[in-house]
């Protein structure tokens, strides 16, 4: 089972075809806090 899933997911991730638009983002990548843009531009 692990081999089948690995082969399936690897083909999707490594392929030349771009990811689908409007797909879900992993919760760890979602930015929820407010940013101080001017401060970050300088840094």
mmCIF file of the N, C-alpha and C atoms, coordinates in Angstrom:
data_MODEL
# 
_entry.id   MODEL 
# 
loop_
_atom_site.group_PDB 
_atom_site.id 
_atom_site.type_symbol 
_atom_site.label_atom_id 
_atom_site.label_alt_id 
_atom_site.label_comp_id 
_atom_site.label_asym_id 
_atom_site.label_entity_id 
_atom_site.label_seq_id 
_atom_site.pdbx_PDB_ins_code 
_atom_site.Cartn_x 
_atom_site.Cartn_y 
_atom_site.Cartn_z 
_atom_site.occupancy 
_atom_site.B_iso_or_equiv 
_atom_site.pdbx_formal_charge 
_atom_site.auth_seq_id 
_atom_site.auth_comp_id 
_atom_site.auth_asym_id 
_atom_site.auth_atom_id 
_atom_site.pdbx_PDB_model_num 
ATOM 1   N N  . UNK A 1 1  ? 0.826  -1.197 0.000   1.00 0.00 ? 1  UNK A N  1 
ATOM 2   C CA . UNK A 1 1  ? 0.000  0.000  0.000   1.00 0.00 ? 1  UNK A CA 1 
ATOM 3   C C  . UNK A 1 1  ? 0.873  1.264  0.000   1.00 0.00 ? 1  UNK A C  1 
ATOM 4   N N  . UNK A 1 2  ? 1.907  1.282  0.831   1.00 0.00 ? 2  UNK A N  1 
ATOM 5   C CA . UNK A 1 2  ? 2.796  2.440  0.908   1.00 0.00 ? 2  UNK A CA 1 
ATOM 6   C C  . UNK A 1 2  ? 3.489  2.696  -0.433  1.00 0.00 ? 2  UNK A C  1 
ATOM 7   N N  . UNK A 1 3  ? 3.911  1.645  -1.103  1.00 0.00 ? 3  UNK A N  1 
ATOM 8   C CA . UNK A 1 3  ? 4.579  1.762  -2.398  1.00 0.00 ? 3  UNK A CA 1 
ATOM 9   C C  . UNK A 1 3  ? 3.656  2.381  -3.443  1.00 0.00 ? 3  UNK A C  1 
ATOM 10  N N  . UNK A 1 4  ? 2.401  1.952  -3.449  1.00 0.00 ? 4  UNK A N  1 
ATOM 11  C CA . UNK A 1 4  ? 1.431  2.474  -4.420  1.00 0.00 ? 4  UNK A CA 1 
ATOM 12  C C  . UNK A 1 4  ? 1.186  3.957  -4.178  1.00 0.00 ? 4  UNK A C  1 
ATOM 13  N N  . UNK A 1 5  ? 0.981  4.338  -2.917  1.00 0.00 ? 5  UNK A N  1 
ATOM 14  C CA . UNK A 1 5  ? 0.751  5.755  -2.596  1.00 0.00 ? 5  UNK A CA 1 
ATOM 15  C C  . UNK A 1 5  ? 1.970  6.595  -2.943  1.00 0.00 ? 5  UNK A C  1 
ATOM 16  N N  . UNK A 1 6  ? 3.162  6.081  -2.634  1.00 0.00 ? 6  UNK A N  1 
ATOM 17  C CA . UNK A 1 6  ? 4.388  6.819  -2.913  1.00 0.00 ? 6  UNK A CA 1 
ATOM 18  C C  . UNK A 1 6  ? 4.539  7.065  -4.414  1.00 0.00 ? 6  UNK A C  1 
ATOM 19  N N  . UNK A 1 7  ? 4.294  6.039  -5.214  1.00 0.00 ? 7  UNK A N  1 
ATOM 20  C CA . UNK A 1 7  ? 4.414  6.171  -6.665  1.00 0.00 ? 7  UNK A CA 1 
ATOM 21  C C  . UNK A 1 7  ? 3.390  7.169  -7.208  1.00 0.00 ? 7  UNK A C  1 
ATOM 22  N N  . UNK A 1 8  ? 2.186  7.142  -6.692  1.00 0.00 ? 8  UNK A N  1 
ATOM 23  C CA . UNK A 1 8  ? 1.121  8.034  -7.157  1.00 0.00 ? 8  UNK A CA 1 
ATOM 24  C C  . UNK A 1 8  ? 1.411  9.491  -6.807  1.00 0.00 ? 8  UNK A C  1 
ATOM 25  N N  . UNK A 1 9  ? 1.773  9.738  -5.569  1.00 0.00 ? 9  UNK A N  1 
ATOM 26  C CA . UNK A 1 9  ? 2.029  11.108 -5.107  1.00 0.00 ? 9  UNK A CA 1 
ATOM 27  C C  . UNK A 1 9  ? 3.285  11.671 -5.749  1.00 0.00 ? 9  UNK A C  1 
ATOM 28  N N  . UNK A 1 10 ? 4.309  10.870 -5.900  1.00 0.00 ? 10 UNK A N  1 
ATOM 29  C CA . UNK A 1 10 ? 5.560  11.344 -6.498  1.00 0.00 ? 10 UNK A CA 1 
ATOM 30  C C  . UNK A 1 10 ? 5.319  11.836 -7.928  1.00 0.00 ? 10 UNK A C  1 
ATOM 31  N N  . UNK A 1 11 ? 4.519  11.118 -8.683  1.00 0.00 ? 11 UNK A N  1 
ATOM 32  C CA . UNK A 1 11 ? 4.235  11.533 -10.064 1.00 0.00 ? 11 UNK A CA 1 
ATOM 33  C C  . UNK A 1 11 ? 3.529  12.879 -10.112 1.00 0.00 ? 11 UNK A C  1 
ATOM 34  N N  . UNK A 1 12 ? 2.665  13.148 -9.157  1.00 0.00 ? 12 UNK A N  1 
ATOM 35  C CA . UNK A 1 12 ? 1.960  14.427 -9.127  1.00 0.00 ? 12 UNK A CA 1 
ATOM 36  C C  . UNK A 1 12 ? 2.911  15.562 -8.743  1.00 0.00 ? 12 UNK A C  1 
ATOM 37  N N  . UNK A 1 13 ? 3.738  15.334 -7.738  1.00 0.00 ? 13 UNK A N  1 
ATOM 38  C CA . UNK A 1 13 ? 4.613  16.375 -7.203  1.00 0.00 ? 13 UNK A CA 1 
ATOM 39  C C  . UNK A 1 13 ? 5.747  16.713 -8.172  1.00 0.00 ? 13 UNK A C  1 
ATOM 40  N N  . UNK A 1 14 ? 6.343  15.720 -8.796  1.00 0.00 ? 14 UNK A N  1 
ATOM 41  C CA . UNK A 1 14 ? 7.566  15.907 -9.579  1.00 0.00 ? 14 UNK A CA 1 
ATOM 42  C C  . UNK A 1 14 ? 7.287  16.198 -11.060 1.00 0.00 ? 14 UNK A C  1 
ATOM 43  N N  . UNK A 1 15 ? 6.051  16.055 -11.495 1.00 0.00 ? 15 UNK A N  1 
ATOM 44  C CA . UNK A 1 15 ? 5.753  16.215 -12.915 1.00 0.00 ? 15 UNK A CA 1 
ATOM 45  C C  . UNK A 1 15 ? 5.977  17.651 -13.390 1.00 0.00 ? 15 UNK A C  1 
ATOM 46  N N  . UNK A 1 16 ? 6.064  17.837 -14.680 1.00 0.00 ? 16 UNK A N  1 
ATOM 47  C CA . UNK A 1 16 ? 6.256  19.155 -15.297 1.00 0.00 ? 16 UNK A CA 1 
ATOM 48  C C  . UNK A 1 16 ? 4.960  19.962 -15.299 1.00 0.00 ? 16 UNK A C  1 
ATOM 49  N N  . UNK A 1 17 ? 3.836  19.299 -15.137 1.00 0.00 ? 17 UNK A N  1 
ATOM 50  C CA . UNK A 1 17 ? 2.528  19.947 -15.166 1.00 0.00 ? 17 UNK A CA 1 
ATOM 51  C C  . UNK A 1 17 ? 2.348  20.821 -13.922 1.00 0.00 ? 17 UNK A C  1 
ATOM 52  N N  . UNK A 1 18 ? 1.887  22.070 -14.063 1.00 0.00 ? 18 UNK A N  1 
ATOM 53  C CA . UNK A 1 18 ? 1.697  22.940 -12.895 1.00 0.00 ? 18 UNK A CA 1 
ATOM 54  C C  . UNK A 1 18 ? 0.574  22.423 -11.999 1.00 0.00 ? 18 UNK A C  1 
ATOM 55  N N  . UNK A 1 19 ? 0.614  22.839 -10.728 1.00 0.00 ? 19 UNK A N  1 
ATOM 56  C CA . UNK A 1 19 ? -0.439 22.462 -9.785  1.00 0.00 ? 19 UNK A CA 1 
ATOM 57  C C  . UNK A 1 19 ? -1.757 23.086 -10.204 1.00 0.00 ? 19 UNK A C  1 
ATOM 58  N N  . UNK A 1 20 ? -2.867 22.468 -9.785  1.00 0.00 ? 20 UNK A N  1 
ATOM 59  C CA . UNK A 1 20 ? -4.188 23.003 -10.086 1.00 0.00 ? 20 UNK A CA 1 
ATOM 60  C C  . UNK A 1 20 ? -4.395 24.316 -9.338  1.00 0.00 ? 20 UNK A C  1 
ATOM 61  N N  . UNK A 1 21 ? -5.107 25.242 -9.976  1.00 0.00 ? 21 UNK A N  1 
ATOM 62  C CA . UNK A 1 21 ? -5.414 26.523 -9.330  1.00 0.00 ? 21 UNK A CA 1 
ATOM 63  C C  . UNK A 1 21 ? -6.477 26.318 -8.264  1.00 0.00 ? 21 UNK A C  1 
ATOM 64  N N  . UNK A 1 22 ? -6.437 27.190 -7.241  1.00 0.00 ? 22 UNK A N  1 
ATOM 65  C CA . UNK A 1 22 ? -7.421 27.203 -6.164  1.00 0.00 ? 22 UNK A CA 1 
ATOM 66  C C  . UNK A 1 22 ? -7.441 25.913 -5.355  1.00 0.00 ? 22 UNK A C  1 
ATOM 67  N N  . UNK A 1 23 ? -6.330 25.206 -5.299  1.00 0.00 ? 23 UNK A N  1 
ATOM 68  C CA . UNK A 1 23 ? -6.274 24.029 -4.443  1.00 0.00 ? 23 UNK A CA 1 
ATOM 69  C C  . UNK A 1 23 ? -5.989 24.461 -3.010  1.00 0.00 ? 23 UNK A C  1 
ATOM 70  N N  . UNK A 1 24 ? -6.266 23.596 -2.055  1.00 0.00 ? 24 UNK A N  1 
ATOM 71  C CA . UNK A 1 24 ? -6.117 23.945 -0.647  1.00 0.00 ? 24 UNK A CA 1 
ATOM 72  C C  . UNK A 1 24 ? -4.656 24.114 -0.274  1.00 0.00 ? 24 UNK A C  1 
ATOM 73  N N  . UNK A 1 25 ? -4.412 24.990 0.685   1.00 0.00 ? 25 UNK A N  1 
ATOM 74  C CA . UNK A 1 25 ? -3.076 25.227 1.216   1.00 0.00 ? 25 UNK A CA 1 
ATOM 75  C C  . UNK A 1 25 ? -2.948 24.505 2.545   1.00 0.00 ? 25 UNK A C  1 
ATOM 76  N N  . UNK A 1 26 ? -1.802 23.917 2.785   1.00 0.00 ? 26 UNK A N  1 
ATOM 77  C CA . UNK A 1 26 ? -1.578 23.242 4.058   1.00 0.00 ? 26 UNK A CA 1 
ATOM 78  C C  . UNK A 1 26 ? -1.680 24.258 5.193   1.00 0.00 ? 26 UNK A C  1 
ATOM 79  N N  . UNK A 1 27 ? -2.298 23.896 6.295   1.00 0.00 ? 27 UNK A N  1 
ATOM 80  C CA . UNK A 1 27 ? -2.486 24.836 7.406   1.00 0.00 ? 27 UNK A CA 1 
ATOM 81  C C  . UNK A 1 27 ? -1.181 25.442 7.925   1.00 0.00 ? 27 UNK A C  1 
ATOM 82  N N  . UNK A 1 28 ? -0.072 24.748 7.818   1.00 0.00 ? 28 UNK A N  1 
ATOM 83  C CA . UNK A 1 28 ? 1.189  25.278 8.318   1.00 0.00 ? 28 UNK A CA 1 
ATOM 84  C C  . UNK A 1 28 ? 1.727  26.426 7.457   1.00 0.00 ? 28 UNK A C  1 
ATOM 85  N N  . UNK A 1 29 ? 1.216  26.597 6.236   1.00 0.00 ? 29 UNK A N  1 
ATOM 86  C CA . UNK A 1 29 ? 1.677  27.664 5.351   1.00 0.00 ? 29 UNK A CA 1 
ATOM 87  C C  . UNK A 1 29 ? 0.759  28.886 5.340   1.00 0.00 ? 29 UNK A C  1 
ATOM 88  N N  . UNK A 1 30 ? -0.386 28.802 5.987   1.00 0.00 ? 30 UNK A N  1 
ATOM 89  C CA . UNK A 1 30 ? -1.335 29.905 5.998   1.00 0.00 ? 30 UNK A CA 1 
ATOM 90  C C  . UNK A 1 30 ? -0.852 30.980 6.969   1.00 0.00 ? 30 UNK A C  1 
ATOM 91  N N  . UNK A 1 31 ? -0.795 32.230 6.499   1.00 0.00 ? 31 UNK A N  1 
ATOM 92  C CA . UNK A 1 31 ? -0.365 33.352 7.324   1.00 0.00 ? 31 UNK A CA 1 
ATOM 93  C C  . UNK A 1 31 ? -1.601 33.944 7.981   1.00 0.00 ? 31 UNK A C  1 
ATOM 94  N N  . UNK A 1 32 ? -1.623 33.945 9.323   1.00 0.00 ? 32 UNK A N  1 
ATOM 95  C CA . UNK A 1 32 ? -2.803 34.434 10.033  1.00 0.00 ? 32 UNK A CA 1 
ATOM 96  C C  . UNK A 1 32 ? -2.526 35.704 10.829  1.00 0.00 ? 32 UNK A C  1 
ATOM 97  N N  . UNK A 1 33 ? -1.258 36.029 11.079  1.00 0.00 ? 33 UNK A N  1 
ATOM 98  C CA . UNK A 1 33 ? -0.964 37.232 11.865  1.00 0.00 ? 33 UNK A CA 1 
ATOM 99  C C  . UNK A 1 33 ? -0.812 38.445 10.947  1.00 0.00 ? 33 UNK A C  1 
ATOM 100 N N  . UNK A 1 34 ? -0.941 39.628 11.544  1.00 0.00 ? 34 UNK A N  1 
ATOM 101 C CA . UNK A 1 34 ? -0.789 40.853 10.768  1.00 0.00 ? 34 UNK A CA 1 
ATOM 102 C C  . UNK A 1 34 ? 0.694  41.144 10.552  1.00 0.00 ? 34 UNK A C  1 
ATOM 103 N N  . UNK A 1 35 ? 1.022  41.561 9.355   1.00 0.00 ? 35 UNK A N  1 
ATOM 104 C CA . UNK A 1 35 ? 2.410  41.858 9.016   1.00 0.00 ? 35 UNK A CA 1 
ATOM 105 C C  . UNK A 1 35 ? 2.648  43.360 9.057   1.00 0.00 ? 35 UNK A C  1 
ATOM 106 N N  . UNK A 1 36 ? 3.839  43.754 9.431   1.00 0.00 ? 36 UNK A N  1 
ATOM 107 C CA . UNK A 1 36 ? 4.262  45.155 9.391   1.00 0.00 ? 36 UNK A CA 1 
ATOM 108 C C  . UNK A 1 36 ? 5.133  45.313 8.148   1.00 0.00 ? 36 UNK A C  1 
ATOM 109 N N  . UNK A 1 37 ? 4.499  45.662 7.049   1.00 0.00 ? 37 UNK A N  1 
ATOM 110 C CA . UNK A 1 37 ? 5.144  45.657 5.743   1.00 0.00 ? 37 UNK A CA 1 
ATOM 111 C C  . UNK A 1 37 ? 6.321  46.625 5.678   1.00 0.00 ? 37 UNK A C  1 
ATOM 112 N N  . UNK A 1 38 ? 6.165  47.826 6.182   1.00 0.00 ? 38 UNK A N  1 
ATOM 113 C CA . UNK A 1 38 ? 7.253  48.804 6.107   1.00 0.00 ? 38 UNK A CA 1 
ATOM 114 C C  . UNK A 1 38 ? 8.497  48.306 6.866   1.00 0.00 ? 38 UNK A C  1 
ATOM 115 N N  . UNK A 1 39 ? 8.287  47.696 8.000   1.00 0.00 ? 39 UNK A N  1 
ATOM 116 C CA . UNK A 1 39 ? 9.394  47.171 8.792   1.00 0.00 ? 39 UNK A CA 1 
ATOM 117 C C  . UNK A 1 39 ? 10.080 46.013 8.048   1.00 0.00 ? 39 UNK A C  1 
ATOM 118 N N  . UNK A 1 40 ? 9.291  45.152 7.390   1.00 0.00 ? 40 UNK A N  1 
ATOM 119 C CA . UNK A 1 40 ? 9.864  44.015 6.670   1.00 0.00 ? 40 UNK A CA 1 
ATOM 120 C C  . UNK A 1 40 ? 10.574 44.451 5.388   1.00 0.00 ? 40 UNK A C  1 
ATOM 121 N N  . UNK A 1 41 ? 10.165 45.552 4.770   1.00 0.00 ? 41 UNK A N  1 
ATOM 122 C CA . UNK A 1 41 ? 10.839 46.042 3.567   1.00 0.00 ? 41 UNK A CA 1 
ATOM 123 C C  . UNK A 1 41 ? 12.278 46.442 3.886   1.00 0.00 ? 41 UNK A C  1 
ATOM 124 N N  . UNK A 1 42 ? 12.472 47.066 5.031   1.00 0.00 ? 42 UNK A N  1 
ATOM 125 C CA . UNK A 1 42 ? 13.801 47.550 5.428   1.00 0.00 ? 42 UNK A CA 1 
ATOM 126 C C  . UNK A 1 42 ? 14.720 46.383 5.778   1.00 0.00 ? 42 UNK A C  1 
ATOM 127 N N  . UNK A 1 43 ? 14.182 45.371 6.415   1.00 0.00 ? 43 UNK A N  1 
ATOM 128 C CA . UNK A 1 43 ? 14.988 44.239 6.874   1.00 0.00 ? 43 UNK A CA 1 
ATOM 129 C C  . UNK A 1 43 ? 15.395 43.344 5.781   1.00 0.00 ? 43 UNK A C  1 
# 
